[in-house]
Amino acid sequence: MNSPFLLTLVSLSLLWSSSVTFAKPPGVSVIRDLPEAAFAPPGFDSNDHSQVVVAGTFTSSCFKAGSASADVNPLTKTIQITQKAYVLESSWCLQMLVPYSSVVDVGILPPGDYQVQVVSDLAAPKTLENLSIAPASESVAGPDESLYAIAEDVSLENGVLKLRGKLPGACVTLKDIRVLTRKSGIVEVLPLLQTKQAQSCAESFISFEKEIPVSLPWKGRTLLHVRSLNGQALNKIVEVR
């Protein structure tokens, strides 16, 4: 039955549906935020994919962390990092502290000491950290010179570091978990593997979880930098009290 009343209801329903589907979202602006800290883990050499971690704090719930990128100048030995942030233009923002962190891959770099700078809309480029790249032949604890387990999660509470991960097969065992504090604010965790002599080994991942007592000579924001298999790394920022 095609009554005018029914047609009117259908038309109103379609109009309402369209207005909901295509409603204009709240405005969003993009800014270059100014991170409060940068962490450049030691131990990278000219064969490694080097990383830098930046961290900051937003002041309301209407800020969302965007992507972070690096512009490397090998001539001036500078690494300029840009951290984008999305700002929701809304009156429903909660005034609260929202911490964030970003891992920035800076790629394979020639040997040298690099200044890590942050570029923002709030100030001139600011140097926060230094990244040292050693020649490959002189690297210490470089990820391409040791075999590491697969790191999945790491935490540090009450002086105990907990590491969870996987062994990449039954032909390897966890030899040692080396913890280094050779740079203030950074805890390096090296889950070293050793191979077993065997004619055949099961090709399966083997989970592990370890706890290591750690005593740090500093307080405050700290980067847990765990080397992982295939030149990868797990990075996590914690607050040491």
C-alpha positions as CSV (number, residue, x, y, z in Angstrom):
1,M,0.0,0.0,0.0
2,N,1.6,3.3,-1.1
3,S,-0.1,5.9,1.0
4,P,1.1,9.5,1.1
5,F,1.6,9.1,4.9
6,L,3.8,6.1,4.4
7,L,5.9,7.8,1.7
8,T,6.3,10.8,4.0
9,L,7.6,8.5,6.8
10,V,10.0,6.8,4.5
11,S,11.3,10.1,3.2
12,L,11.8,11.5,6.8
13,S,13.5,8.3,7.8
14,L,16.0,8.5,4.9
15,L,16.6,12.2,5.6
16,W,17.3,11.5,9.3
17,S,19.6,8.6,8.4
18,S,21.6,10.7,5.9
19,S,22.0,13.6,8.4
20,V,23.4,11.1,11.0
21,T,25.7,9.4,8.6
22,F,27.1,12.5,7.1
23,A,27.1,14.8,10.1
24,K,30.1,17.0,10.2
25,P,32.6,15.8,12.8
26,P,34.1,18.1,15.3
27,G,37.1,20.1,14.0
28,V,40.5,18.6,14.4
29,S,43.8,20.6,14.0
30,V,47.3,19.2,13.7
31,I,50.2,20.7,15.6
32,R,53.9,19.8,16.1
33,D,54.1,19.1,19.9
34,L,57.1,19.7,22.0
35,P,58.2,16.5,23.7
36,E,59.6,16.8,27.2
37,A,62.3,14.2,26.9
38,A,64.2,12.1,24.4
39,F,66.0,8.8,24.9
40,A,68.8,7.6,22.7
41,P,69.9,4.1,23.7
42,P,73.6,3.3,23.4
43,G,75.1,0.4,21.6
44,F,74.0,1.1,18.1
45,D,76.6,0.8,15.3
46,S,76.7,1.8,11.6
47,N,75.0,-1.6,10.7
48,D,72.0,-1.1,13.0
49,H,68.6,0.4,12.5
50,S,69.0,3.0,15.2
51,Q,66.0,4.3,17.3
52,V,65.2,7.3,19.4
53,V,62.3,7.5,21.9
54,V,60.5,10.7,22.7
55,A,58.0,11.3,25.5
56,G,55.7,14.1,26.6
57,T,52.5,15.0,28.4
58,F,49.3,16.5,27.0
59,T,47.2,18.6,29.3
60,S,43.7,17.5,28.3
61,S,41.8,14.5,26.8
62,C,41.3,16.4,23.5
63,F,45.0,15.8,22.5
64,K,45.9,12.6,20.7
65,A,49.4,11.6,19.8
66,G,50.1,11.3,16.0
67,S,53.1,10.0,14.1
68,A,56.7,11.0,14.9
69,S,59.3,11.3,12.1
70,A,63.0,12.0,11.9
71,D,65.0,14.2,9.5
72,V,68.6,13.2,9.6
73,N,71.4,15.5,8.4
74,P,74.7,13.4,8.3
75,L,76.7,16.6,7.6
76,T,75.7,18.6,10.6
77,K,75.2,15.4,12.7
78,T,71.7,16.4,13.7
79,I,68.5,14.4,14.0
80,Q,65.4,16.6,14.0
81,I,62.3,14.8,15.3
82,T,58.8,16.1,14.6
83,Q,56.0,14.7,16.9
84,K,52.5,15.4,15.5
85,A,49.5,15.8,17.8
86,Y,45.8,16.0,16.9
87,V,43.8,18.5,18.8
88,L,40.0,18.0,19.0
89,E,38.2,21.3,19.0
90,S,35.5,20.5,21.6
91,S,34.1,21.9,24.8
92,W,34.0,18.4,26.3
93,C,37.7,18.1,27.0
94,L,38.8,16.9,30.4
95,Q,41.6,18.8,32.0
96,M,44.0,16.0,32.8
97,L,47.6,14.8,32.2
98,V,47.9,12.4,29.3
99,P,51.4,11.0,28.9
100,Y,52.5,9.7,25.5
101,S,55.7,8.2,23.9
102,S,56.8,7.5,20.4
103,V,59.5,5.2,19.0
104,V,61.3,6.9,16.1
105,D,63.3,4.8,13.7
106,V,66.2,6.9,12.3
107,G,67.6,4.2,10.1
108,I,71.2,3.2,9.4
109,L,73.6,6.1,10.2
110,P,77.3,6.7,9.6
111,P,79.5,6.6,12.7
112,G,79.5,9.7,14.8
113,D,77.8,11.6,17.6
114,Y,74.4,13.1,16.7
115,Q,72.4,15.8,18.4
116,V,68.8,14.8,18.8
117,Q,66.6,17.8,18.4
118,V,62.8,18.3,18.6
119,V,61.0,20.6,16.2
120,S,57.7,22.1,17.4
121,D,55.3,25.0,16.8
122,L,56.0,26.2,20.3
123,A,59.7,27.0,20.2
124,A,62.9,26.9,18.1
125,P,64.5,23.4,17.6
126,K,65.7,22.2,21.0
127,T,68.4,19.6,21.6
128,L,67.3,17.0,24.2
129,E,69.8,14.2,23.7
130,N,72.8,12.8,22.0
131,L,73.0,9.6,19.9
132,S,76.4,7.9,19.5
133,I,76.9,5.5,16.5
134,A,80.0,3.4,16.6
135,P,81.7,1.9,13.6
136,A,80.4,-1.6,13.0
137,S,83.7,-3.3,13.7
138,E,83.9,-1.6,17.2
139,S,80.3,-2.1,18.3
140,V,79.6,-3.1,21.8
141,A,76.4,-5.2,22.3
142,G,75.1,-4.3,18.8
143,P,72.0,-6.2,17.8
144,D,73.7,-7.6,14.7
145,E,76.5,-9.2,16.8
146,S,74.5,-11.2,19.3
147,L,71.5,-13.5,19.1
148,Y,68.5,-12.3,21.1
149,A,65.2,-13.7,22.2
150,I,61.9,-12.3,21.0
151,A,60.9,-9.7,23.5
152,E,57.1,-9.3,24.0
153,D,56.6,-7.3,27.2
154,V,58.7,-5.7,30.0
155,S,58.0,-3.9,33.2
156,L,59.8,-2.5,36.3
157,E,58.1,-2.4,39.7
158,N,59.6,-2.2,43.2
159,G,63.1,-2.9,41.9
160,V,62.1,-6.0,39.9
161,L,62.3,-6.1,36.1
162,K,60.0,-8.6,34.5
163,L,60.6,-9.8,31.0
164,R,58.3,-11.9,28.9
165,G,59.2,-13.3,25.5
166,K,59.7,-16.3,23.3
167,L,62.6,-18.5,22.1
168,P,62.6,-18.9,18.3
169,G,62.9,-22.7,18.4
170,A,64.1,-25.7,20.5
171,C,67.7,-25.4,19.2
172,V,68.3,-22.3,21.3
173,T,68.3,-21.7,25.1
174,L,68.2,-18.5,27.1
175,K,71.9,-18.0,28.1
176,D,71.7,-14.8,30.1
177,I,69.6,-11.6,30.6
178,R,72.1,-8.8,30.8
179,V,70.9,-5.5,32.3
180,L,73.0,-2.4,31.6
181,T,72.7,1.1,33.0
182,R,75.5,2.8,31.2
183,K,73.5,5.8,30.3
184,S,71.3,7.8,32.8
185,G,67.6,7.3,32.3
186,I,68.0,4.2,30.1
187,V,67.9,0.5,31.2
188,E,69.2,-1.8,28.5
189,V,68.0,-5.4,28.6
190,L,69.8,-8.0,26.5
191,P,68.2,-11.4,26.5
192,L,71.1,-13.4,25.1
193,L,70.6,-16.8,23.4
194,Q,72.9,-19.7,22.9
195,T,72.5,-22.6,20.4
196,K,72.4,-26.2,21.3
197,Q,74.1,-29.0,19.5
198,A,71.4,-31.3,18.2
199,Q,70.6,-33.3,15.1
200,S,67.1,-32.1,14.9
201,C,65.0,-29.5,16.8
202,A,61.3,-28.8,17.0
203,E,60.4,-25.7,15.0
204,S,58.1,-24.0,17.5
205,F,58.2,-20.9,19.7
206,I,58.9,-21.5,23.4
207,S,57.5,-18.9,25.9
208,F,59.5,-17.7,28.9
209,E,59.1,-15.2,31.7
210,K,61.9,-14.0,33.9
211,E,62.3,-11.7,36.9
212,I,65.6,-9.8,37.5
213,P,66.3,-7.6,40.6
214,V,67.4,-4.1,39.4
215,S,68.8,-1.2,41.5
216,L,68.9,2.1,39.7
217,P,70.9,5.1,40.7
218,W,68.3,7.6,39.5
219,K,64.6,8.4,39.8
220,G,62.0,9.6,37.4
221,R,61.1,8.8,33.8
222,T,63.1,5.8,32.5
223,L,63.3,4.0,29.2
224,L,63.3,0.2,29.2
225,H,65.1,-0.7,26.0
226,V,65.0,-4.5,25.3
227,R,67.0,-5.8,22.3
228,S,65.0,-8.4,20.4
229,L,65.6,-10.9,17.5
230,N,66.4,-9.7,14.0
231,G,67.6,-6.2,15.0
232,Q,64.3,-5.2,16.6
233,A,63.8,-3.7,20.0
234,L,61.0,-3.3,22.6
235,N,60.8,0.2,24.2
236,K,58.7,1.1,27.2
237,I,58.8,4.2,29.4
238,V,58.2,3.8,33.1
239,E,58.3,6.0,36.2
240,V,61.0,5.0,38.7
241,R,60.1,6.3,42.2
